[in-house]
Every structure is written in structure tokens, then in C-alpha cells.
Amino acid sequence: MATTDLLLGVPVIKAKGAGSIMKQAPPQDRAFTRLELVVVIAVLGLLGAFLLTAQSESQAQTAEMRCRENLKNMGIAFRVFATDNGNKFPMQLSRRLGGTLEFSAGGNAFRHFQALSNELWTPLLLVCPADSRVSAGREIDSFQQLTNTNLSYFVGLNALLTQPAMLLSGDRHLTNGVAPLRGVLDLTARRPAGWTAELHTNRGNVVFADGSVQSLTSQALNQWLNKSPGPTQRLAMPY
């Protein structure tokens, strides 16, 4: 039955026997089903894992890039030293002349870098950002505090300025399956060498005697060994 709203002057239909105005019930929100909830949680988990992986890869790439910059600075420092000292690296020059020849017998990798204190502006360049073993080395502020335990890089003991393709320095996570003798690792083409997973994944960074820096896989490293200018590369390892 129709009546007239006294305020608005429009017809209003009342329900039979109800005496009240009929109103449409508002739509009610539908709750998540259990399956939908599981799907949402799974998607959020995958998204979180993706973001963490991307962040981890970005940090690793940044660390490797900074490591190469460290080696680039080392290459420059070694070459500046040689230019000022008869084209000889510290490893070929006697201690009385400012070199480290007497330390080449082994166990003294850090000594060769100490000789570059005038050419390297900070010892922090001797710590790879990916090297957790020597994280304490980031706090050193003097070359006098340098030891093998806060050093991330080896030294090529028989590198020569006149042999640009010889190893001058590089990441310490290098091995050929033979324990270094008194801290010296002998690399030869007869025994395959490779990088461990300790620093950069499946690769390592090196600087050659000409100052060039390369990132090498284990395969590329062995290809270089097969055509290296010397039969043996003696490396002073920071162990």
C-alpha cells in the first residue's frame, strides 16, 4: 500500500503488515577462503624471496666491482714504485733499497704491500669487501698494522715490469690442490688451478704486471696458465 512521505511528498511503499519502510540490505564483505589465503601467503613468500635474492646479487656485484677497483689501484701503485726504482717491483729490490726481496722466501705477503705505503693512499684498499675473514682489516689505519690476517690479496713474486702478462696480485681464494709451502703457492700449467667459493662465486679478480685488471673464471685462469710467460708463477699467499 502506498503512502505519501510528509517531508518529501513522494510515494513510499510499505510492506504488508510491517508498517515500516522496506530498505535494501547493504552488501556484505566476503571472507577469504582457506585456499585463497594460502595462495596469497605463497605469493608474498615468493615475492620476498625474489627481493632478497636480488638484493644479495646486487651486494655481491658491488663487492666484486670494488674489489677490482682495489686491484686497479694496486697495479698503479706497483708500477709507480717500479718507475721510481729502476723498473723493479719491491719483490726484486733489496730491503736496503726500499724493496722486499729478502721476504720472498715465503710467509710474508703483507711485507710486499707495506713497501707500497707511499704509493697506496690507504691500507683499506688491501681488503676485499667480500672477504669476511679479514673484516677486522677494515678498521686498520696504518700500514704498520698490516699482517697476513687482514689482507685479501696475494702477490706475484716473480712478476716483472717487462713481462706484462704475469700475475702481479689477485684474490686470495685461489688454489691448485697443493698446500702453499711457507705461504708460497706455485702455479704451473701441469696442475689445474681454480677459485674456491670463499669470496666471489666461481671466479676471482687479478691484476697483471701491465696494470690491467681481469675477472677470471677457473677455466679462464687455466687457459691463461697454459700460455703464461713463465713455467711457474710463485704467489705469496696471505696465510
C-alpha positions, 0 to 999 in steps of 0.5 A: 500500500502506498503512502505519501512521505510528509517531508518529501511528498513522494510515494513510499511503499510499505510492506504488508503488515510491517508498517515500516519502510522496506530498505535494501540490505547493504552488501556484505564483505566476503571472507577469504577462503582457506585456499585463497589465503594460502595462495596469497601467503605463497605469493608474498613468500615468493615475492620476498624471496625474489627481493632478497635474492636480488638484493644479495646479487646486487651486494655481491656485484658491488663487492666484486666491482670494488674489489677490482677497483682495489686491484686497479689501484694496486697495479698503479701503485706497483708500477709507480714504485717500479718507475721510481726504482729502476723498473723493479717491483719491491719483490726484486729490490733489496730491503736496503733499497726500499724493496722486499726481496729478502721476504720472498722466501715465503710467509710474508705477503703483507711485507710486499704491500707495506713497501707500497705505503707511499704509493697506496693512499690507504691500507683499506684498499688491501681488503676485499669487501667480500672477504669476511675473514679479514673484516677486522682489516677494515678498521686498520689505519696504518700500514704498520698494522698490516699482517697476513690476517687482514689482507685479501690479496696475494702477490706475484713474486716473480712478476716483472715490469717487462713481462706484462702478462704475469700475475702481479696480485689477485684474490686470495681464494685461489688454489691448485690442490697443493698446500702453499709451502711457507705461504708460497703457492706455485702455479704451473700449467701441469696442475689445474688451478681454480677459485674456491667459493670463499669470496666471489662465486666461481671466479676471482679478480687479478691484476697483471704486471701491465696494470690491467685488471681481469675477472677470471673464471677457473677455466679462464685462469687455466687457459691463461696458465697454459700460455703464461710467460713463465713455467711457474708463477710463485704467489705469496699467499696471505696465510 
